[in-house]
Amino acid sequence: MKKITECYLVIIYLIAGTILSGCKKENVPTVRTTPVSDITGVNATSGGTITDEGSSSIIIRGVCWSTDVNPTIADNKTIDGRGKGSFSSNITGLNVDVVYYIRAYAANSVGTGYGRVVSFISYGQSPTATTSSVTNIEATTATLIGNVVANNLSTVVTLEYGTTTSYGTTVTAAQSPLTGVTTSSVNADIAGLTEATIYHFRVKAVNSLGTTYGSDLTFTTLLADVEGNTYNTINIGTQVWMQENLRTTRYRNGDLIGTTSPATLDITNLIIPEYQWECTNVTYGRFYTYYAITDSRNVCPAGWHVPTDNDWTTLTYFLTNNGYGFEGSGNDIAKSLAATSGFIADTTAGNVGNDQASNNSSGFTGLPSGGRFSSGVVNFVNLHGIWWSSTEGSPTFAYFRCIGYIPAQVYRGIFSESYGLPVRCLRD
């Protein structure tokens, strides 16, 4: 009887074990979705963490996404290895400015488990562009600069330039193409420009959502003489003037202009003294005799000339008739021509030495260089700015223009042609 009972017990245990084994639940993996980051117009980053493999090992994992609120692996997905733990997913091929739904997934032999659904916008927009500045300006070259925000889309950046707002020439920025959402400084070196010429330029940025132009800015190339000295220039009325005093020691064809030894040599009794000397203040350029500035070999660069007396009159008439006089009217225009520093201080309002910071409204930047007498004495430095004209007043005297002598006005007079005065060249 005891043996029969034991057999029954064994049978009961076996049946119970079989029943319990058949009731064990088979589980899919448990996974968490990583927040979406690095969102651009076409890409993003996410991923997940597998917290429980379920009933068997992970055979595939990644993220899936769709424009529907419950994406599955039947939609777009990444495959990011196998096994438990954390993983990162690169999401690509998005459309711009669309709401997407994404969640992590992991699959084992039982099935696929999903993490929480996360939404994001694949934002992107047309670029922003700002024309910034220009540097390294020379006679024929310059560097154009702008600022661009790509707004998450690959953006091609160029700079346009030319002598009008039609531009006509385009150069690709060194940093093109751009991506991302931060402001990027862009630049392009340009060459083959014309000397002493006003150029317009702007930045242009293009991505898949549009084209943006920066505002129009201008710059003026420098003027170069035969020695390679360069000069700023300024448009005043219908004229274009050098904004600095001439510094060349050679004629346009390369021949040397003579000088004296010593520099203080008296040339009063010389008949045709063609000489030049460095100004006392070297930033003020050089002194030239009238004989030197009227030599047929020319002291000014090609396309430029020493102004005539009439050229000077054109300048002073323009300033007088266009409100450049002190306090906006009259012929007391000297301050409008004078540089903003260098003159001996003056207490009289309207004079070039008074409130010098308010000088130079015309942009002429007249320097108080003084002049050299035929005797070799340099005088009037920091008192007067004086410049030759190419017009004679008599066989041995020529006209000049001066600021500072009559403190609020421009003075017209004649000097001995053996005097040394600065020169401002005028475009032909």
C-alpha positions as CSV (number, residue, x, y, z in Angstrom):
1,M,0.0,0.0,0.0
2,K,2.9,2.4,0.9
3,K,4.5,1.9,-2.5
4,I,1.2,2.6,-4.2
5,T,0.9,5.9,-2.3
6,E,4.4,7.0,-3.2
7,C,3.7,6.3,-6.9
8,Y,0.6,8.5,-6.7
9,L,2.6,11.3,-5.2
10,V,5.2,11.2,-7.9
11,I,2.6,11.3,-10.5
12,I,0.9,14.3,-8.8
13,Y,4.2,16.2,-8.6
14,L,4.9,15.5,-12.3
15,I,1.5,16.7,-13.3
16,A,1.8,19.9,-11.1
17,G,5.2,20.7,-12.6
18,T,4.0,20.3,-16.1
19,I,1.0,22.6,-15.3
20,L,3.2,25.3,-13.6
21,S,5.7,25.1,-16.5
22,G,3.0,25.7,-19.0
23,C,1.7,28.7,-17.1
24,K,5.1,30.7,-17.1
25,K,4.7,34.1,-18.9
26,E,7.0,34.9,-21.9
27,N,8.0,38.6,-21.9
28,V,9.1,41.1,-24.6
29,P,12.0,43.5,-23.6
30,T,11.4,46.7,-21.6
31,V,13.0,49.8,-23.0
32,R,13.2,53.6,-22.3
33,T,13.4,56.2,-25.1
34,T,16.3,58.7,-24.9
35,P,15.2,62.4,-25.4
36,V,15.9,63.7,-28.9
37,S,18.8,66.1,-29.4
38,D,21.0,67.6,-32.1
39,I,17.9,68.4,-34.1
40,T,18.5,69.9,-37.5
41,G,16.4,70.2,-40.6
42,V,17.2,66.7,-41.8
43,N,18.9,64.9,-38.9
44,A,18.5,64.2,-35.1
45,T,19.9,62.0,-32.4
46,S,18.1,59.8,-29.9
47,G,18.4,56.2,-28.7
48,G,17.3,54.1,-25.7
49,T,18.2,52.0,-22.7
50,I,17.0,48.4,-22.3
51,T,16.1,47.9,-18.7
52,D,14.9,44.3,-19.0
53,E,15.6,41.8,-21.8
54,G,12.4,39.9,-21.2
55,S,12.3,36.2,-21.8
56,S,15.3,36.0,-24.0
57,S,18.3,37.9,-25.4
58,I,17.9,41.0,-27.4
59,I,18.3,40.3,-31.1
60,I,17.7,43.8,-32.5
61,R,17.3,47.3,-31.1
62,G,17.0,50.9,-32.2
63,V,14.5,53.7,-32.6
64,C,11.5,54.0,-35.0
65,W,9.8,57.2,-36.1
66,S,6.9,58.4,-38.1
67,T,4.5,61.4,-38.5
68,D,1.9,59.1,-36.9
69,V,1.6,59.3,-33.1
70,N,2.5,55.6,-32.5
71,P,5.4,54.7,-34.7
72,T,6.4,51.0,-35.1
73,I,9.3,49.1,-36.7
74,A,7.1,48.9,-39.8
75,D,7.8,52.7,-40.2
76,N,11.3,54.3,-40.4
77,K,13.8,52.8,-38.0
78,T,17.4,52.4,-37.1
79,I,19.2,49.2,-36.2
80,D,21.7,49.8,-33.4
81,G,23.1,46.4,-32.5
82,R,21.8,43.9,-29.9
83,G,22.0,43.1,-26.3
84,K,20.9,45.0,-23.3
85,G,22.2,48.4,-22.0
86,S,22.1,51.9,-23.6
87,F,22.5,52.8,-27.3
88,S,22.5,55.9,-29.4
89,S,20.7,56.3,-32.7
90,N,21.3,58.7,-35.6
91,I,18.1,59.7,-37.3
92,T,18.5,60.8,-40.9
93,G,16.4,61.6,-44.0
94,L,13.9,63.9,-42.2
95,N,11.9,66.6,-43.9
96,V,12.2,70.1,-42.8
97,D,9.8,71.7,-40.4
98,V,7.8,68.6,-39.7
99,V,6.5,67.1,-36.4
100,Y,7.8,63.6,-35.9
101,Y,7.1,61.0,-33.2
102,I,9.8,58.6,-32.1
103,R,10.3,55.8,-29.6
104,A,13.0,53.2,-28.9
105,Y,12.4,49.6,-29.5
106,A,14.0,46.3,-28.7
107,A,13.1,42.7,-29.9
108,N,13.7,39.3,-28.5
109,S,12.5,35.9,-29.7
110,V,9.1,36.6,-28.1
111,G,8.4,40.0,-29.8
112,T,9.1,43.7,-29.8
113,G,8.9,46.1,-26.8
114,Y,8.6,49.9,-27.3
115,G,9.6,52.8,-25.1
116,R,7.6,56.0,-24.5
117,V,6.7,58.1,-27.6
118,V,8.6,61.4,-27.9
119,S,7.7,64.1,-30.4
120,F,10.0,66.7,-31.9
121,I,10.1,69.2,-34.8
122,S,12.8,68.9,-37.5
123,Y,13.0,72.7,-37.6
124,G,14.9,74.6,-40.3
125,Q,14.4,77.8,-42.2
126,S,15.9,80.1,-44.8
127,P,19.3,81.4,-43.8
128,T,19.9,84.8,-42.2
129,A,22.7,87.0,-43.7
130,T,24.3,90.2,-42.7
131,T,26.9,92.1,-44.8
132,S,29.5,93.1,-42.2
133,S,32.6,94.9,-43.3
134,V,35.7,95.0,-45.6
135,T,39.3,94.7,-44.6
136,N,42.7,94.6,-46.2
137,I,41.8,97.2,-48.7
138,E,44.5,97.9,-51.2
139,A,44.7,99.4,-54.7
140,T,43.4,96.2,-56.4
141,T,42.5,93.7,-53.6
142,A,40.3,93.5,-50.5
143,T,38.6,91.0,-48.2
144,L,34.8,91.0,-47.9
145,I,33.2,89.9,-44.7
146,G,29.7,88.9,-43.7
147,N,27.8,86.9,-41.0
148,V,25.4,84.0,-41.8
149,V,23.2,81.7,-39.8
150,A,22.5,78.5,-41.7
151,N,19.4,77.6,-39.6
152,N,20.1,73.9,-39.6
153,L,20.3,73.5,-43.3
154,S,23.3,73.2,-45.6
155,T,23.8,76.7,-46.8
156,V,25.9,77.9,-49.7
157,V,27.5,81.4,-49.0
158,T,28.8,83.8,-51.6
159,L,29.7,87.4,-51.7
160,E,28.7,89.7,-54.6
161,Y,30.6,92.8,-55.6
162,G,30.8,95.4,-58.4
163,T,30.9,99.1,-59.2
164,T,27.0,99.3,-59.1
165,T,24.3,97.6,-57.1
166,S,23.9,95.2,-60.0
167,Y,27.2,93.8,-58.7
168,G,28.2,91.5,-61.5
169,T,30.9,89.4,-59.8
170,T,30.4,86.6,-57.3
171,V,33.0,84.7,-55.2
172,T,32.3,81.8,-52.8
173,A,33.0,82.4,-49.1
174,A,36.0,80.4,-47.7
175,Q,33.6,78.9,-45.1
176,S,30.9,77.7,-47.5
177,P,28.8,75.6,-47.2
178,L,27.6,76.2,-43.6
179,T,25.4,74.2,-41.3
180,G,24.1,74.6,-37.7
181,V,22.3,77.4,-35.8
182,T,25.1,79.7,-34.7
183,T,26.3,82.8,-36.4
184,S,29.3,82.2,-38.6
185,S,31.7,84.9,-39.9
186,V,32.4,84.4,-43.6
187,N,34.9,86.1,-45.9
188,A,36.3,86.1,-49.3
189,D,39.4,87.6,-50.8
190,I,38.9,89.5,-54.1
191,A,41.4,90.8,-56.6
192,G,41.6,92.5,-60.0
193,L,39.9,95.7,-58.7
194,T,40.3,99.1,-60.2
195,E,42.3,101.7,-58.2
196,A,40.5,104.5,-56.3
197,T,37.1,103.1,-57.2
198,I,33.9,102.7,-55.2
199,Y,32.7,99.1,-55.0
200,H,29.3,97.8,-53.8
201,F,29.2,94.4,-52.1
202,R,26.8,92.1,-50.1
203,V,26.6,88.6,-48.8
204,K,24.3,86.0,-50.2
205,A,23.2,82.8,-48.4
206,V,21.2,80.0,-50.1
207,N,19.6,76.8,-48.6
208,S,16.7,74.5,-49.5
209,L,14.2,76.9,-47.9
210,G,15.3,80.1,-49.5
211,T,17.8,82.8,-50.4
212,T,18.8,85.7,-48.2
213,Y,20.8,88.8,-49.1
214,G,22.7,91.0,-46.8
215,S,22.4,94.8,-47.1
216,D,24.5,96.7,-49.7
217,L,27.8,98.2,-48.4
218,T,30.5,100.1,-50.2
219,F,34.2,100.5,-50.0
220,T,36.8,102.5,-52.0
221,T,40.0,100.9,-53.2
222,L,43.3,102.8,-52.7
223,L,45.2,104.7,-55.2
224,A,48.8,103.7,-55.8
225,D,51.7,105.8,-57.1
226,V,54.7,104.6,-59.1
227,E,56.6,103.7,-55.9
228,G,53.7,101.6,-54.5
229,N,52.7,104.2,-51.9
230,T,48.9,103.9,-51.5
231,Y,46.4,106.7,-50.7
232,N,42.8,106.9,-49.6
233,T,40.5,109.0,-51.9
234,I,37.3,110.9,-51.4
235,N,34.4,112.0,-53.6
236,I,33.5,115.6,-53.1
237,G,30.8,116.8,-55.4
238,T,31.8,115.9,-58.9
239,Q,35.4,115.6,-58.0
240,V,37.6,112.7,-56.7
241,W,40.5,113.9,-54.5
242,M,43.4,112.2,-52.9
243,Q,42.6,112.1,-49.1
244,E,46.3,112.3,-48.3
245,N,49.3,114.4,-49.4
246,L,51.5,113.0,-52.2
247,R,54.5,111.0,-51.0
248,T,56.3,109.9,-54.2
249,T,60.0,110.6,-54.8
250,R,59.6,109.6,-58.5
251,Y,57.8,110.8,-61.6
252,R,55.1,108.7,-63.1
253,N,57.7,107.1,-65.5
254,G,59.9,106.1,-62.6
255,D,62.5,108.9,-62.9
256,L,63.7,110.3,-59.6
257,I,62.6,113.7,-58.6
258,G,65.6,115.6,-57.4
259,T,66.3,116.7,-53.8
260,T,68.9,118.9,-52.2
261,S,71.8,118.0,-50.0
262,P,71.5,119.2,-47.3
263,A,67.7,119.3,-47.1
264,T,67.9,122.9,-45.9
265,L,69.8,124.1,-49.0
266,D,68.9,127.6,-50.2
267,I,67.6,127.4,-53.8
268,T,66.4,131.0,-54.1
269,N,68.8,131.8,-57.0
270,L,68.2,128.6,-59.0
271,I,66.2,129.1,-62.2
272,I,64.3,125.8,-62.5
273,P,64.8,123.9,-59.3
274,E,62.9,120.6,-59.6
275,Y,63.0,119.2,-56.1
276,Q,61.1,117.4,-53.4
277,W,61.7,117.0,-49.7
278,E,60.2,115.1,-46.8
279,C,57.8,117.1,-44.7
280,T,58.9,117.8,-41.2
281,N,56.1,115.5,-40.0
282,V,56.6,112.4,-42.3
283,T,52.9,111.6,-42.1
284,Y,52.2,114.9,-43.9
285,G,53.8,113.7,-47.2
286,R,56.4,115.6,-49.1
287,F,57.1,119.2,-50.3
288,Y,57.6,119.8,-54.0
289,T,58.6,122.9,-56.0
290,Y,56.2,124.2,-58.6
291,Y,58.8,123.2,-61.3
292,A,58.6,119.6,-60.1
293,I,54.9,119.3,-60.1
294,T,54.5,120.7,-63.6
295,D,57.2,118.6,-65.2
296,S,55.8,116.7,-68.2
297,R,56.8,113.4,-66.6
298,N,54.0,114.0,-64.0
299,V,54.2,113.5,-60.2
300,C,50.6,112.2,-59.9
301,P,49.6,108.6,-60.7
302,A,48.2,107.8,-64.2
303,G,44.7,109.2,-64.5
304,W,45.3,111.9,-61.9
305,H,46.8,115.4,-62.1
306,V,47.9,118.3,-60.0
307,P,44.7,120.4,-59.6
308,T,44.5,123.7,-61.5
309,D,43.4,126.9,-59.8
310,N,39.9,126.4,-61.3
311,D,39.8,122.8,-59.9
312,W,40.3,124.3,-56.4
313,T,37.6,126.9,-57.1
314,T,35.2,124.1,-58.1
315,L,35.9,122.4,-54.7
316,T,35.4,125.6,-52.6
317,Y,32.3,126.6,-54.5
318,F,30.7,123.2,-53.9
319,L,31.4,123.3,-50.2
320,T,30.2,126.9,-49.9
321,N,27.0,126.2,-51.8
322,N,26.2,122.9,-50.1
323,G,26.2,123.8,-46.4
324,Y,29.8,123.0,-45.4
325,G,30.3,126.5,-43.9
326,F,30.7,126.7,-40.1
327,E,27.2,126.2,-38.6
328,G,25.8,125.1,-42.0
329,S,26.2,128.1,-44.3
330,G,28.7,130.7,-45.7
331,N,32.2,130.5,-47.1
332,D,33.8,129.8,-43.8
333,I,34.5,126.2,-45.0
334,A,38.1,125.7,-43.7
335,K,36.9,123.4,-40.9
336,S,35.2,121.2,-43.4
337,L,38.5,120.6,-45.1
338,A,40.8,120.4,-42.1
339,A,41.9,117.2,-40.4
340,T,40.5,116.4,-37.0
341,S,43.9,116.9,-35.2
342,G,47.3,118.4,-35.6
343,F,46.5,122.1,-35.7
344,I,47.6,124.4,-32.9
345,A,44.7,125.0,-30.5
346,D,42.5,128.0,-31.2
347,T,39.8,129.5,-28.9
348,T,37.7,131.1,-31.7
349,A,34.7,129.0,-32.8
350,G,34.7,128.3,-36.5
351,N,38.5,128.3,-36.8
352,V,40.4,125.1,-37.8
353,G,42.2,124.9,-34.5
354,N,39.0,125.1,-32.4
355,D,37.1,122.0,-31.6
356,Q,39.1,120.0,-34.0
357,A,37.1,116.8,-33.5
358,S,34.3,118.5,-35.5
359,N,36.6,119.2,-38.5
360,N,36.6,117.4,-41.8
361,S,32.9,117.1,-42.6
362,S,33.9,117.0,-46.3
363,G,36.4,114.1,-45.8
364,F,39.2,116.0,-47.4
365,T,41.4,115.6,-44.3
366,G,43.6,118.6,-44.8
367,L,46.9,118.3,-42.9
368,P,48.7,121.2,-41.2
369,S,52.0,120.5,-43.1
370,G,53.2,124.1,-43.6
371,G,55.7,124.7,-46.4
372,R,59.4,125.1,-47.3
373,F,60.7,128.6,-48.2
374,S,63.2,128.8,-51.1
375,S,65.8,129.6,-48.4
376,G,65.4,126.1,-47.0
377,V,63.4,127.1,-43.9
378,V,60.2,125.1,-43.1
379,N,57.5,127.2,-41.6
380,F,53.8,127.1,-40.6
381,V,53.8,123.5,-39.5
382,N,50.7,122.8,-37.4
383,L,49.4,126.2,-38.4
384,H,48.4,125.9,-42.1
385,G,47.6,123.3,-44.6
386,I,48.9,124.5,-48.0
387,W,48.7,122.9,-51.4
388,W,49.9,123.8,-54.9
389,S,47.8,124.4,-57.9
390,S,49.3,123.9,-61.4
391,T,48.3,127.5,-62.4
392,E,50.8,130.3,-62.6
393,G,49.9,133.8,-61.4
394,S,53.0,135.3,-63.0
395,P,56.2,133.9,-64.6
396,T,57.7,133.0,-61.3
397,F,54.7,132.7,-59.0
398,A,51.9,130.1,-58.9
399,Y,48.6,129.9,-57.1
400,F,48.0,127.8,-54.0
401,R,45.2,127.1,-51.5
402,C,45.6,127.3,-47.8
403,I,43.5,126.6,-44.7
404,G,44.5,128.2,-41.3
405,Y,45.9,131.5,-42.7
406,I,42.5,133.0,-42.6
407,P,41.3,130.7,-39.9
408,A,37.7,130.0,-40.9
409,Q,38.1,130.3,-44.7
410,V,40.1,128.9,-47.5
411,Y,42.8,131.4,-48.6
412,R,43.9,131.7,-52.2
413,G,47.4,133.2,-52.9
414,I,50.6,133.0,-54.8
415,F,54.0,131.7,-53.8
416,S,57.4,131.6,-55.5
417,E,57.6,128.6,-57.7
418,S,60.8,127.7,-55.8
419,Y,58.8,127.2,-52.6
420,G,58.1,123.6,-51.5
421,L,54.5,122.8,-50.9
422,P,52.4,119.6,-50.5
423,V,50.3,118.2,-53.4
424,R,46.9,116.7,-53.5
425,C,46.2,114.9,-56.8
426,L,42.8,115.1,-58.5
427,R,41.3,112.4,-60.7
428,D,41.3,113.5,-64.4
